[in-house]
Amino acid sequence: MSFGYSVSDFLYLIQLTDRLRKRFVQAPEEFIAISNAITSLSNVLQDVGTTTRTVELTEWQKSALALNISGCNSALDRLSKIADENSCLKVTASHSLRDWPIRALRRVRLDGNEIHNICSHIEFQVSTLNCFLVSLNNKVSHSATTGIRKLQDDVDNTQTEIKALSSSIDGVRSGVNSVQAGVGTTQADVSKTLKGMDRLQTSLDEVRISIQKQNEQENIRQNRDEEEAILHWLSQIDFADQQTDLLRRREPGTGEWLLTSSKYRSWIKSRRQTLFCPGVPGAGKSMIASIVIDDLSKTFRHDNSVAVAYLFYNFRCMHEQQPEDLLASLVKQILHDWPVPAEVKDLFKVHKPRRTRPSLNEISSVLSSICALFTHVFIVVDALDECQREHREKFLSEIFNLQKTKPLNLFATSRMIPEIESFFDDSEQLEVRATVDDVHKYLNTRISHLPTFIRGIRDEIKTEICKAVDGIFLLAQLYVNSLEGKRSIKAVRGALNNLRTGCSAYDTIYSSALQRIEDQVKDARELAKQVISWITWSRRPISMTELQHALGIELGSPSLDEDNLPDVDYMVSVCAGLVTVDHESRVIRLVHYTAQEYLERSWEPQAAKFEADMSATCITLLSFDYFKSGICKTDRGFEERLQAYPFYDYSARNWGNHARAGEVLDDVVFCFLRDKAKVEAAGQALAVSYEVRSQDVRGTTTGIHLAAHFGLTEAVRVFLEDGWPPDAMDGYSRTPLSWAVREGHEDVAKLLLESGVDASSRDYLGRTPLCYASRGGFKAIVEKLLEKEVDADAKDNLGRSPLSWAAENGHGGGHIDVVDVLLRAGVSPDLVDKRGESPLACAVSRRNEGLVRLLLKGGANPNFRYGDGRTGLSHAAGEGNNSIVGLLLGADKIDPNLKNPDGQGPLSCAAEAGHSSVVALLLDHPGVAPNAEDADGWTPLMAAADEGHEATVAVLLAKDGVDVNRKNIWNQTPLSRAARNGHANVVKMLLGKEEIEVDSADTSGWTPLIQAARHGHSSTIGELLKTSGVNILHADTAGRTALSWAAGQGYEALVECLLWQPAAGLVSLDYQDKAGRTPLSWAAGNGYEAAVRVLLHAGAIVASVDCCGRAPLAFAALNGHCAVVRLLLEAGAALDACHGLNGWTALQLATLQAHREVELLLQAHGALSEGTDFFGLELLYRSGSVPIGRAIDGIVEAVR
């Protein structure tokens, strides 16, 4: 395209130049020349444009300008085309974890000649335009001169007229004088007013600043409140109280044996390591976990690059401690005192309005992103044995997969259970056992609280108990507690002689404690049994206040008599040491999990009675007259209700569970369920959670809804017989069937289905009973619903089908059975939800091998993609899941080379992550392309070499057809990437291939040797230099050799190594790059004293100058490197030589940059303090004689 001169063409050229300038402004360093040329062209075009707007061009000038425009356009068109062909979307991560796509220039694949031609063409046009601009400026100057002369004539004529008017002005002057007096008065008034306005403006400015500060503080407070609300929504699980209670009970100095052990010290210093600490019941595992948490917190208290998080499993909190909930708790802990990242805010925005919770995959993704921000993430998990099996497997699977790619260290404790220990076969293990020293420290403190006569045999007690406990800390506690009731020394010694060892001693100890309870007076005995039964059979941990109120409720009473509340200390004292209170959380509990197990066994015949009594207590509370008002309309009202009745929340959530276990429903239950207001009040308490506020709870919950929720089949039957509508909907459009199905109550669901309910009803989330049954993994209920011919593919508001829900939550055997039932019912296996995920995608994300196998067998598409475009096979390969990769590869229609949006295929994903076994599995598949390139031309071998995955590289090199010299778009090879990152062993493996190109240069001219030298990888340099034929003198596009780079980066060991090579010699030692700089010049300019010393010792020429006439001494003085200046002077550098285009001496350069130390050093060596530079400017450089500012001003003026 050619330009004819016009304003629009000229403006287009300026815009095109500006766009290209911006595109090249952050281009790689080898394109600085192009960037500079475009900038010069942009500047001169702006100047020409400004000038042409004030000057009318002649026809000749228009023709000349048209030719210039045409020439500029041809060069810019070429450059624009290259930039378009070689541009891509790069992704950069901000501090807040947001990923924004930006337009970035790929490294353009041009040789040096083409770069030079483009630059020359542009520079020629710049020169021509400059000449054109000079001619225009001359024309402007001539026109201005002519105008000035004409103006002078006009001025002369005007002066004559002024003289004629002068006499008239004298007459006017007298009048003006009289006016001036009045003006003076007015000016004073105006001045006064202006001063007042100034004062007012000052006050207004102060008010504005104050308001601005208040607004800023308010914004900060609002942001903080918003983030706290988000974190509170994310997780309400808080283990801080438990940690505080454990540390409070810790005896000072105990547990040090673990903190000083070699395995613990190694674990704390390593990355991606696991330390598993099993132990027998009562060995002190929870205390050890607490000690580790405390040690980590103190060790890394001031290190923001390290995060610490922890979990305490509790068998009583199984429903609250789901894998998703615990991972969310870890996220919340890690983000303590950190800004909430965008990913978490996005989850909040998506799920909060819908009243849904993030999936396990979403939480895992967020946790992975957050862990990447830290150098170490320590996670401590206690009591894995108290977690449900399926939840434990799911949680550990997530943690171990996260550990593969993130700097995560795991510390875990558990009982010695083979099933749990199998998870840690490849991990370091350290058994938890109470040491004799720890037991002594504990006993010393406890014995001091015993009666005086017992303390007299302190040593005897310690000796006997230490022999009996045999590493079980709990036994020491129980044994010393058993001595409290002894009346004589003889009784104490008798007890000591009967001490049993090992875990079998627990039954004896607990039996003895129960006997002591039986020996108490009746009231104390009954109270102790009530306390212990409530703690043992409660559905969650209960606080001291809750239990106090529960025991104070009188059955059948319409209100609570606070005078009937038992004393807290008395409640604990009557339980014979079986009960303790955590001071921080105020939770009352049994002394150990072993006590729970013993009581469940020994009191099993009475369990149903206990449950019935507990149900009756809860129902009595829920039936108090106080609750006849129904639901609370405000959050504040609901909070006041909970404060007035602390046991209300527990009663509303668990009365039905106790009633179901109690087996018999009495009239009190039916009376409560028929009371509409009290049922709605209980339903509000049941519905409130961290997703639903109390004032948002919708009413219309009925007794049949609650009966269905708790699985009270008999109550539902009675209500149906009484004519209650079976399809009654609550405030969320849920029927009793949905309530029953959500909780997996098969008998209630069957009863309702037989009554003719609508089996396809939808609630406010669009979910059918089949969705809930599939989500819960309730196979029998799913089969019953399918018999009613419901729509098995019905999607909810999130686009999820029953099959999707089953796959999403498929961590247990029930979900696999449900998937099997649904597939046999003919559901579509490839329906995608609004996230773009199919059931198979959910199963692969959750690494559920059984579900993946079942779905593939049911016809699911193995080439599915996630919502972000990633393929399932790439995802599984990148996570190193051999089993699932094998299943997907075995599918008939699998495409093993299907790529992600970034061009990466499954093999590249596995290679980049270092999963060598998955790489081997993929390479064994006949359809896999071993040299498949991504969007940037990276092959699997290059990805593995770049990351230094030696095993993966070995697997790839063993495969026939793998191209070891394949280049990416920047002409980099696997060898150059490995050399750049210092992976010496990988370099050695690649050099072992006969066809390797050891001197292959990328677009910057950097060979593997130069890459290693640039980054200081000495071991890599050593491997490369062992190879025959490596060109040590190769220069890159800037003319720099490996020696030049090593010297410029200050790697003196590499400099010495390269100088000793036979091919080096003086040619390499003083080799000048395209700027004329030698290795010595680079080392001196950057201040690397050791490298300068090595080069001078080798004989480097100290007087060599670059293209601008600057010697090494000039660079060292200019940059203030005093030690290097001293070395150069000692080596004979010319003290008063003139450097650069300005002709300044080293002393002048040092003084201009205010390097006082260098200045004094040069003067001490006799540097001249007076002289002239190439401009002929005389400067005084004696210390303090001429201020540096005046010196610079003088130079600037001389340049002008």
Secondary structure, 3 states (H helix, E strand, C coil): CCCCCCHHHHHHHHHHHHHHHHHHCCCCHHHHHHHHHHHHHHHHHHHHHHHHCCCCCCHHHHHHHHHHHHHHHHHHHHHHHHHHHCEEEEEEECCCCCEEEEEEECCCCCCHHHHHHHHHHHHHHHHHHHHHHHHHHHHHHHHHHHHHHHHHHHHHHHHHHHHHHHHHHHHHHHHHHHHHHHHHHHHHHHHHHHHHHHHHHHHHHHHHHHHHHHHHHHHHHHHHHHHHHHHHHHCCCCCHHHHHHHHHHCCCCCCHHHHCCHHHHHHHHCCCCEEEEEECCCCCHHHHHHHHHHHHHHHCCCCCCEEEEEEECCHHHCCCCCHHHHHHHHHHHHCCCCCCCHHHHHHHHHHCCCCCCCCHHHHHHHHHHHHCCCCEEEEEEECHHHCCHHHHHHHHHHHHHHHHHCCEEEEEEEECCHHHHHHHCCCEECCCCCCHHHHHHHHHHHHCCCCHHHHCCHHHHHHHHHHHHCCCHHHHHHHHHHCCCCCCHHHHHHHHHCCCCCCCHHHHHHHHHHHHHHCCCHHHHHHHHHHHHHHHHCCCCEEHHHHHHHHHCCCCCCCCCHHHCCCHHHHHHCCCCCEEECCCCCEEEECCHHHHHHHHHHCHHHHHHHHHHHHHHHHHHHCCHHHHHCCCCCHHHHHHHHHHCCCHHHHHHHHHHHHHHHCCCCHHHHHHHCCHHHHHHHHHHHHCCCCCCHHHCCCCCCHHHHHHHCCCHHHHHHHHHCCCCCCCCCCCCCCHHHHHHHHCCHHHHHHHHHCCCCCCCCCCCCCCHHHHHHHHCCHHHHHHHHHCCCCCCCCCCCCCCHHHHHHHCCCCHHHHHHHHHHHHCCCCCCCCCCCCCCHHHHHHHCCCHHHHHHHHHCCCCCCCECCCCCEHHHHHHHCCCHHHHHHHHCCCCCCCCCCCCCCCCHHHHHHHHCCHHHHHHHHCCCCCCCCCCCCCCCCHHHHHHHHCCHHHHHHHHCCCCCCCCCCCCCCCCHHHHHHHCCCHHHHHHHHCCCCCCCCCCCCCCCCHHHHHHHCCCHHHHHHHHCCCCCCCCCCCCCCCCHHHHHHHHCCHHHHHHHHCCCCCHHHHHCCCCCCCCCHHHHHHHCCCHHHHHHHHHCCCCCCCCCCCCCCHHHHHHHCCCHHHHHHHHHCCCCCCCCECCCCECHHHHHHHCCCHHHHHHHHHCCCCCEEECCCCCEEECCCCCCCHHHHHHHHHHHHC
